[in-house]
Amino acid sequence: MNKLIDSFLSIDFDDDSFMDAYNVITISYFDHYLNEEEYCKAELVCYSDVKSNVEKEKLFNNIENKFIKLYESLYYLSDKQELVCINGNLYPLNFDEYKLAVRNAMKEKPLCQILYPSLLMFSVAGYDLTHQFFFLKDNDELVSLQKTIKNLVDSVGLNIIQ
């Protein structure tokens, strides 16, 4: 099997020791990690905040579209053999299924991980308009790939949180 898939399938997400094998980039709508007060005061931190508020829905759609552009760029950057992991099961995706998985993850229905075997990378959608991208350290193209992703994040108007 692929090095990323083998590594991913062995991860225990409840045990942070898996992080030793990965570099991580955290990509968010927000420009920093929100403290508790900021989180409570924020107009929108997740899809459930939208409810039936038209203004919040417009804001969410704007944010979602930025993430969709990022994920579409990643799809074309890779070999288009993405897999989605939902409840521990891996499923191959065509482009339409891939976009649907991203849209569903943005709405936490369900949250998922998307694997990019050719890039030796996977992403984890978060509840708070923040996604993490994990790069297998054992990758000859790691520095170039991370630079490319950072450029993509800038181009779509999202932020990398340090």
VEXGU-323042 format. One record per residue: residue number from 1; residue in three letters; chain; x, y, z of N, C-alpha, C in turn. Coordinates in nm, 3 decimals, decimal comma. Layout:
<rs>
<r NUM 'ALA' 'A' <X Y Z> <X Y Z> <X Y Z>>;
...
</rs>
This chain:
<rs>
<r 1 'MET' 'A' <0,084 -0,118 0,000> <0,000 0,000 0,000> <0,089 0,125 0,000>>;
<r 2 'ASN' 'A' <0,032 0,240 -0,004> <0,101 0,369 -0,002> <0,152 0,401 0,138>>;
<r 3 'LYS' 'A' <0,267 0,467 0,144> <0,330 0,503 0,271> <0,235 0,586 0,359>>;
<r 4 'LEU' 'A' <0,166 0,682 0,300> <0,073 0,766 0,377> <-0,043 0,683 0,430>>;
<r 5 'ILE' 'A' <-0,101 0,600 0,345> <-0,218 0,521 0,387> <-0,179 0,428 0,501>>;
<r 6 'ASP' 'A' <-0,065 0,361 0,487> <-0,019 0,272 0,594> <-0,001 0,349 0,724>>;
<r 7 'SER' 'A' <0,063 0,465 0,716> <0,087 0,547 0,835> <-0,046 0,594 0,894>>;
<r 8 'PHE' 'A' <-0,136 0,643 0,809> <-0,264 0,696 0,854> <-0,346 0,588 0,925>>;
<r 9 'LEU' 'A' <-0,352 0,468 0,867> <-0,433 0,362 0,925> <-0,384 0,317 1,061>>;
<r 10 'SER' 'A' <-0,259 0,348 1,092> <-0,204 0,308 1,223> <-0,217 0,417 1,329>>;
<r 11 'ILE' 'A' <-0,271 0,532 1,292> <-0,281 0,645 1,386> <-0,389 0,621 1,490>>;
<r 12 'ASP' 'A' <-0,352 0,648 1,614> <-0,448 0,657 1,724> <-0,461 0,806 1,755>>;
<r 13 'PHE' 'A' <-0,567 0,868 1,708> <-0,583 1,013 1,724> <-0,597 1,055 1,870>>;
<r 14 'ASP' 'A' <-0,620 0,960 1,960> <-0,626 0,993 2,102> <-0,487 0,997 2,165>>;
<r 15 'ASP' 'A' <-0,387 0,955 2,091> <-0,249 0,952 2,138> <-0,165 1,044 2,048>>;
<r 16 'ASP' 'A' <-0,121 1,157 2,103> <-0,049 1,257 2,023> <0,087 1,212 1,973>>;
<r 17 'SER' 'A' <0,132 1,094 2,010> <0,264 1,051 1,967> <0,274 1,034 1,815>>;
<r 18 'PHE' 'A' <0,160 1,018 1,748> <0,164 1,007 1,602> <0,220 1,134 1,538>>;
<r 19 'MET' 'A' <0,213 1,246 1,609> <0,260 1,374 1,557> <0,409 1,373 1,528>>;
<r 20 'ASP' 'A' <0,484 1,281 1,588> <0,628 1,274 1,564> <0,659 1,245 1,417>>;
<r 21 'ALA' 'A' <0,568 1,181 1,347> <0,590 1,144 1,207> <0,542 1,250 1,108>>;
<r 22 'TYR' 'A' <0,480 1,358 1,158> <0,417 1,456 1,070> <0,457 1,599 1,104>>;
<r 23 'ASN' 'A' <0,462 1,683 1,002> <0,462 1,828 1,017> <0,317 1,871 0,999>>;
<r 24 'VAL' 'A' <0,277 1,976 1,068> <0,137 2,019 1,064> <0,129 2,166 1,026>>;
<r 25 'ILE' 'A' <0,033 2,197 0,940> <-0,004 2,335 0,910> <-0,151 2,349 0,948>>;
<r 26 'THR' 'A' <-0,182 2,449 1,029> <-0,319 2,475 1,070> <-0,371 2,593 0,990>>;
<r 27 'ILE' 'A' <-0,480 2,568 0,917> <-0,538 2,667 0,827> <-0,675 2,705 0,880>>;
<r 28 'SER' 'A' <-0,700 2,837 0,887> <-0,822 2,882 0,951> <-0,877 3,008 0,885>>;
<r 29 'TYR' 'A' <-1,005 3,028 0,908> <-1,067 3,155 0,875> <-1,011 3,263 0,968>>;
<r 30 'PHE' 'A' <-0,985 3,224 1,093> <-0,933 3,318 1,193> <-0,782 3,335 1,174>>;
<r 31 'ASP' 'A' <-0,728 3,447 1,220> <-0,584 3,472 1,203> <-0,502 3,431 1,325>>;
<r 32 'HIS' 'A' <-0,569 3,376 1,426> <-0,500 3,328 1,546> <-0,594 3,232 1,618>>;
<r 33 'TYR' 'A' <-0,538 3,158 1,714> <-0,624 3,074 1,797> <-0,706 3,164 1,886>>;
<r 34 'LEU' 'A' <-0,836 3,141 1,889> <-0,924 3,223 1,971> <-0,915 3,178 2,117>>;
<r 35 'ASN' 'A' <-0,908 3,277 2,207> <-0,919 3,241 2,348> <-1,067 3,223 2,380>>;
<r 36 'GLU' 'A' <-1,098 3,184 2,500> <-1,237 3,153 2,536> <-1,329 3,274 2,518>>;
<r 37 'GLU' 'A' <-1,282 3,390 2,557> <-1,363 3,511 2,545> <-1,390 3,544 2,398>>;
<r 38 'GLU' 'A' <-1,286 3,537 2,315> <-1,303 3,564 2,172> <-1,398 3,463 2,108>>;
<r 39 'TYR' 'A' <-1,383 3,338 2,146> <-1,468 3,233 2,093> <-1,615 3,262 2,125>>;
<r 40 'CYS' 'A' <-1,641 3,299 2,246> <-1,779 3,326 2,289> <-1,838 3,449 2,221>>;
<r 41 'LYS' 'A' <-1,753 3,548 2,191> <-1,801 3,672 2,130> <-1,804 3,668 1,977>>;
<r 42 'ALA' 'A' <-1,739 3,568 1,918> <-1,731 3,563 1,772> <-1,869 3,546 1,710>>;
<r 43 'GLU' 'A' <-1,891 3,616 1,602> <-2,019 3,611 1,533> <-2,046 3,472 1,476>>;
<r 44 'LEU' 'A' <-1,939 3,407 1,429> <-1,953 3,278 1,363> <-1,826 3,197 1,386>>;
<r 45 'VAL' 'A' <-1,840 3,080 1,448> <-1,724 2,993 1,466> <-1,748 2,854 1,406>>;
<r 46 'CYS' 'A' <-1,872 2,822 1,375> <-1,902 2,695 1,312> <-2,038 2,704 1,244>>;
<r 47 'TYR' 'A' <-2,067 2,604 1,164> <-2,190 2,606 1,086> <-2,315 2,613 1,174>>;
<r 48 'SER' 'A' <-2,314 2,550 1,288> <-2,434 2,551 1,374> <-2,469 2,692 1,421>>;
<r 49 'ASP' 'A' <-2,375 2,785 1,414> <-2,403 2,924 1,450> <-2,491 2,995 1,347>>;
<r 50 'VAL' 'A' <-2,499 2,940 1,227> <-2,575 3,005 1,118> <-2,723 3,008 1,149>>;
<r 51 'LYS' 'A' <-2,776 2,892 1,193> <-2,919 2,876 1,218> <-2,997 2,934 1,100>>;
<r 52 'SER' 'A' <-3,088 3,025 1,122> <-3,164 3,082 1,010> <-3,129 3,229 0,989>>;
<r 53 'ASN' 'A' <-3,009 3,268 1,030> <-2,964 3,405 1,017> <-2,902 3,425 0,878>>;
<r 54 'VAL' 'A' <-2,965 3,507 0,796> <-2,923 3,526 0,657> <-2,782 3,584 0,648>>;
<r 55 'GLU' 'A' <-2,750 3,679 0,734> <-2,617 3,742 0,731> <-2,508 3,641 0,769>>;
<r 56 'LYS' 'A' <-2,537 3,561 0,870> <-2,439 3,459 0,910> <-2,423 3,353 0,800>>;
<r 57 'GLU' 'A' <-2,533 3,322 0,733> <-2,527 3,225 0,624> <-2,440 3,278 0,509>>;
<r 58 'LYS' 'A' <-2,453 3,406 0,478> <-2,369 3,467 0,375> <-2,222 3,461 0,414>>;
<r 59 'LEU' 'A' <-2,194 3,493 0,540> <-2,056 3,489 0,590> <-2,002 3,346 0,584>>;
<r 60 'PHE' 'A' <-2,083 3,251 0,629> <-2,039 3,112 0,625> <-2,011 3,068 0,481>>;
<r 61 'ASN' 'A' <-2,101 3,101 0,390> <-2,082 3,062 0,249> <-1,954 3,122 0,192>>;
<r 62 'ASN' 'A' <-1,923 3,245 0,230> <-1,799 3,309 0,186> <-1,678 3,231 0,238>>;
<r 63 'ILE' 'A' <-1,681 3,195 0,365> <-1,571 3,118 0,425> <-1,562 2,980 0,361>>;
<r 64 'GLU' 'A' <-1,676 2,915 0,347> <-1,680 2,782 0,287> <-1,620 2,785 0,147>>;
<r 65 'ASN' 'A' <-1,653 2,887 0,069> <-1,601 2,896 -0,068> <-1,449 2,912 -0,070>>;
<r 66 'LYS' 'A' <-1,393 2,980 0,030> <-1,247 2,991 0,039> <-1,185 2,853 0,063>>;
<r 67 'PHE' 'A' <-1,244 2,778 0,154> <-1,194 2,642 0,179> <-1,212 2,554 0,056>>;
<r 68 'ILE' 'A' <-1,326 2,566 -0,012> <-1,351 2,487 -0,133> <-1,243 2,517 -0,237>>;
<r 69 'LYS' 'A' <-1,210 2,644 -0,258> <-1,104 2,680 -0,354> <-0,972 2,617 -0,314>>;
<r 70 'LEU' 'A' <-0,940 2,618 -0,186> <-0,817 2,557 -0,139> <-0,818 2,407 -0,168>>;
<r 71 'TYR' 'A' <-0,926 2,340 -0,131> <-0,935 2,196 -0,152> <-0,938 2,160 -0,300>>;
<r 72 'GLU' 'A' <-1,002 2,241 -0,383> <-1,000 2,215 -0,528> <-0,857 2,224 -0,580>>;
<r 73 'SER' 'A' <-0,783 2,324 -0,536> <-0,642 2,338 -0,578> <-0,561 2,217 -0,535>>;
<r 74 'LEU' 'A' <-0,585 2,167 -0,416> <-0,514 2,049 -0,368> <-0,548 1,926 -0,452>>;
<r 75 'TYR' 'A' <-0,673 1,916 -0,492> <-0,716 1,804 -0,576> <-0,636 1,803 -0,706>>;
<r 76 'TYR' 'A' <-0,623 1,919 -0,767> <-0,551 1,927 -0,895> <-0,400 1,918 -0,877>>;
<r 77 'LEU' 'A' <-0,350 1,951 -0,759> <-0,208 1,939 -0,729> <-0,168 1,793 -0,711>>;
<r 78 'SER' 'A' <-0,261 1,713 -0,663> <-0,234 1,572 -0,636> <-0,261 1,488 -0,761>>;
<r 79 'ASP' 'A' <-0,260 1,357 -0,743> <-0,287 1,269 -0,858> <-0,435 1,234 -0,872>>;
<r 80 'LYS' 'A' <-0,519 1,307 -0,802> <-0,665 1,290 -0,808> <-0,710 1,152 -0,762>>;
<r 81 'GLN' 'A' <-0,638 1,096 -0,666> <-0,672 0,966 -0,609> <-0,703 0,981 -0,460>>;
<r 82 'GLU' 'A' <-0,774 1,088 -0,424> <-0,803 1,117 -0,284> <-0,894 1,010 -0,225>>;
<r 83 'LEU' 'A' <-0,879 0,999 -0,094> <-0,964 0,909 -0,016> <-1,022 0,991 0,098>>;
<r 84 'VAL' 'A' <-1,143 0,959 0,135> <-1,201 1,022 0,254> <-1,213 0,915 0,361>>;
<r 85 'CYS' 'A' <-1,185 0,955 0,484> <-1,200 0,864 0,597> <-1,315 0,916 0,682>>;
<r 86 'ILE' 'A' <-1,420 0,834 0,690> <-1,536 0,867 0,772> <-1,559 0,748 0,864>>;
<r 87 'ASN' 'A' <-1,559 0,777 0,994> <-1,579 0,673 1,095> <-1,484 0,554 1,076>>;
<r 88 'GLY' 'A' <-1,360 0,584 1,040> <-1,258 0,480 1,028> <-1,258 0,403 0,897>>;
<r 89 'ASN' 'A' <-1,347 0,437 0,806> <-1,354 0,368 0,676> <-1,303 0,459 0,566>>;
<r 90 'LEU' 'A' <-1,222 0,404 0,475> <-1,168 0,480 0,362> <-1,253 0,459 0,238>>;
<r 91 'TYR' 'A' <-1,281 0,569 0,168> <-1,358 0,563 0,046> <-1,288 0,645 -0,062>>;
<r 92 'PRO' 'A' <-1,271 0,590 -0,183> <-1,214 0,669 -0,293> <-1,316 0,772 -0,340>>;
<r 93 'LEU' 'A' <-1,266 0,883 -0,396> <-1,355 0,992 -0,435> <-1,327 1,037 -0,578>>;
<r 94 'ASN' 'A' <-1,433 1,059 -0,654> <-1,416 1,133 -0,778> <-1,429 1,282 -0,741>>;
<r 95 'PHE' 'A' <-1,412 1,371 -0,838> <-1,409 1,513 -0,807> <-1,538 1,562 -0,742>>;
<r 96 'ASP' 'A' <-1,653 1,521 -0,793> <-1,780 1,567 -0,736> <-1,798 1,515 -0,593>>;
<r 97 'GLU' 'A' <-1,762 1,389 -0,569> <-1,771 1,333 -0,435> <-1,674 1,403 -0,340>>;
<r 98 'TYR' 'A' <-1,557 1,437 -0,391> <-1,457 1,508 -0,314> <-1,510 1,644 -0,268>>;
<r 99 'LYS' 'A' <-1,566 1,721 -0,363> <-1,623 1,852 -0,327> <-1,737 1,837 -0,227>>;
<r 100 'LEU' 'A' <-1,819 1,735 -0,244> <-1,930 1,712 -0,151> <-1,876 1,677 -0,011>>;
<r 101 'ALA' 'A' <-1,772 1,595 -0,005> <-1,712 1,560 0,125> <-1,659 1,685 0,195>>;
<r 102 'VAL' 'A' <-1,597 1,775 0,119> <-1,545 1,899 0,177> <-1,661 1,986 0,226>>;
<r 103 'ARG' 'A' <-1,764 2,003 0,144> <-1,879 2,084 0,185> <-1,945 2,025 0,311>>;
<r 104 'ASN' 'A' <-1,961 1,893 0,313> <-2,019 1,828 0,431> <-1,931 1,847 0,554>>;
<r 105 'ALA' 'A' <-1,801 1,836 0,537> <-1,709 1,855 0,650> <-1,717 1,998 0,703>>;
<r 106 'MET' 'A' <-1,734 2,094 0,614> <-1,748 2,233 0,657> <-1,872 2,251 0,746>>;
<r 107 'LYS' 'A' <-1,971 2,167 0,723> <-2,096 2,174 0,801> <-2,100 2,068 0,911>>;
<r 108 'GLU' 'A' <-1,984 2,003 0,935> <-1,972 1,900 1,037> <-2,069 1,785 1,016>>;
<r 109 'LYS' 'A' <-2,096 1,749 0,889> <-2,194 1,644 0,856> <-2,135 1,544 0,759>>;
<r 110 'PRO' 'A' <-2,052 1,456 0,788> <-1,972 1,444 0,910> <-1,837 1,511 0,891>>;
<r 111 'LEU' 'A' <-1,769 1,531 1,002> <-1,629 1,569 0,995> <-1,555 1,449 0,936>>;
<r 112 'CYS' 'A' <-1,446 1,474 0,869> <-1,374 1,363 0,807> <-1,228 1,401 0,791>>;
<r 113 'GLN' 'A' <-1,151 1,303 0,748> <-1,013 1,326 0,708> <-1,007 1,297 0,557>>;
<r 114 'ILE' 'A' <-0,930 1,377 0,486> <-0,910 1,352 0,343> <-0,763 1,320 0,323>>;
<r 115 'LEU' 'A' <-0,738 1,208 0,259> <-0,601 1,163 0,235> <-0,560 1,195 0,092>>;
<r 116 'TYR' 'A' <-0,437 1,243 0,077> <-0,376 1,274 -0,052> <-0,252 1,185 -0,062>>;
<r 117 'PRO' 'A' <-0,270 1,058 -0,102> <-0,157 0,964 -0,102> <-0,037 1,010 -0,183>>;
<r 118 'SER' 'A' <-0,060 1,072 -0,298> <0,054 1,114 -0,381> <0,131 1,230 -0,320>>;
<r 119 'LEU' 'A' <0,067 1,307 -0,231> <0,133 1,420 -0,166> <0,185 1,382 -0,027>>;
<r 120 'LEU' 'A' <0,156 1,260 0,017> <0,194 1,213 0,151> <0,142 1,310 0,258>>;
<r 121 'MET' 'A' <0,012 1,343 0,244> <-0,051 1,443 0,329> <-0,196 1,403 0,353>>;
<r 122 'PHE' 'A' <-0,250 1,442 0,470> <-0,393 1,430 0,492> <-0,443 1,553 0,567>>;
<r 123 'SER' 'A' <-0,572 1,581 0,553> <-0,631 1,695 0,621> <-0,738 1,647 0,719>>;
<r 124 'VAL' 'A' <-0,757 1,726 0,823> <-0,859 1,698 0,923> <-0,944 1,824 0,936>>;
<r 125 'ALA' 'A' <-1,072 1,811 0,906> <-1,164 1,925 0,920> <-1,197 1,945 1,066>>;
<r 126 'GLY' 'A' <-1,204 2,072 1,107> <-1,234 2,104 1,246> <-1,369 2,171 1,261>>;
<r 127 'TYR' 'A' <-1,417 2,179 1,384> <-1,547 2,240 1,413> <-1,545 2,391 1,402>>;
<r 128 'ASP' 'A' <-1,430 2,451 1,414> <-1,425 2,596 1,430> <-1,363 2,668 1,310>>;
<r 129 'LEU' 'A' <-1,403 2,625 1,190> <-1,354 2,688 1,066> <-1,201 2,682 1,059>>;
<r 130 'THR' 'A' <-1,146 2,577 1,116> <-1,002 2,555 1,120> <-0,974 2,411 1,081>>;
<r 131 'HIS' 'A' <-0,886 2,392 0,984> <-0,850 2,258 0,937> <-0,700 2,239 0,956>>;
<r 132 'GLN' 'A' <-0,661 2,117 0,984> <-0,520 2,086 0,998> <-0,476 1,998 0,883>>;
<r 133 'PHE' 'A' <-0,356 2,026 0,834> <-0,297 1,948 0,726> <-0,170 1,885 0,779>>;
<r 134 'PHE' 'A' <-0,165 1,752 0,771> <-0,055 1,673 0,824> <0,030 1,622 0,709>>;
<r 135 'PHE' 'A' <0,158 1,651 0,713> <0,253 1,613 0,608> <0,348 1,509 0,663>>;
<r 136 'LEU' 'A' <0,354 1,394 0,600> <0,447 1,290 0,642> <0,588 1,345 0,629>>;
<r 137 'LYS' 'A' <0,664 1,342 0,737> <0,799 1,399 0,737> <0,891 1,326 0,641>>;
<r 138 'ASP' 'A' <0,867 1,199 0,619> <0,950 1,119 0,530> <0,905 1,142 0,385>>;
<r 139 'ASN' 'A' <0,927 1,265 0,337> <0,880 1,307 0,205> <0,985 1,399 0,144>>;
<r 140 'ASP' 'A' <1,040 1,359 0,031> <1,145 1,438 -0,034> <1,097 1,576 -0,079>>;
<r 141 'GLU' 'A' <0,968 1,591 -0,101> <0,912 1,716 -0,152> <0,845 1,799 -0,041>>;
<r 142 'LEU' 'A' <0,872 1,767 0,085> <0,801 1,829 0,197> <0,811 1,981 0,196>>;
<r 143 'VAL' 'A' <0,931 2,036 0,185> <0,949 2,182 0,192> <0,876 2,250 0,076>>;
<r 144 'SER' 'A' <0,891 2,196 -0,043> <0,825 2,252 -0,161> <0,673 2,245 -0,148>>;
<r 145 'LEU' 'A' <0,623 2,133 -0,102> <0,479 2,115 -0,086> <0,422 2,211 0,017>>;
<r 146 'GLN' 'A' <0,489 2,226 0,130> <0,440 2,318 0,232> <0,441 2,462 0,182>>;
<r 147 'LYS' 'A' <0,542 2,499 0,107> <0,547 2,634 0,050> <0,431 2,654 -0,048>>;
<r 148 'THR' 'A' <0,404 2,555 -0,130> <0,293 2,562 -0,226> <0,161 2,579 -0,152>>;
<r 149 'ILE' 'A' <0,141 2,502 -0,045> <0,016 2,511 0,031> <0,003 2,649 0,096>>;
<r 150 'LYS' 'A' <0,111 2,699 0,150> <0,108 2,833 0,210> <0,069 2,938 0,106>>;
<r 151 'ASN' 'A' <0,121 2,927 -0,015> <0,083 3,019 -0,123> <-0,064 3,005 -0,159>>;
<r 152 'LEU' 'A' <-0,115 2,882 -0,163> <-0,256 2,860 -0,192> <-0,344 2,922 -0,084>>;
<r 153 'VAL' 'A' <-0,305 2,904 0,042> <-0,382 2,960 0,154> <-0,389 3,111 0,142>>;
<r 154 'ASP' 'A' <-0,276 3,175 0,112> <-0,275 3,320 0,093> <-0,365 3,361 -0,022>>;
<r 155 'SER' 'A' <-0,359 3,286 -0,132> <-0,435 3,325 -0,252> <-0,586 3,316 -0,234>>;
<r 156 'VAL' 'A' <-0,633 3,226 -0,147> <-0,779 3,214 -0,126> <-0,828 3,301 -0,010>>;
<r 157 'GLY' 'A' <-0,737 3,362 0,066> <-0,778 3,452 0,173> <-0,800 3,387 0,308>>;
<r 158 'LEU' 'A' <-0,738 3,272 0,330> <-0,743 3,208 0,461> <-0,614 3,237 0,535>>;
<r 159 'ASN' 'A' <-0,600 3,185 0,655> <-0,483 3,215 0,738> <-0,416 3,087 0,786>>;
<r 160 'ILE' 'A' <-0,286 3,096 0,804> <-0,211 2,990 0,870> <-0,187 3,036 1,013>>;
<r 161 'ILE' 'A' <-0,226 2,952 1,106> <-0,210 2,983 1,248> <-0,081 2,918 1,296>>;
<r 162 'GLN' 'A' <0,001 2,997 1,362> <0,127 2,942 1,417> <0,110 2,904 1,561>>;
</rs>
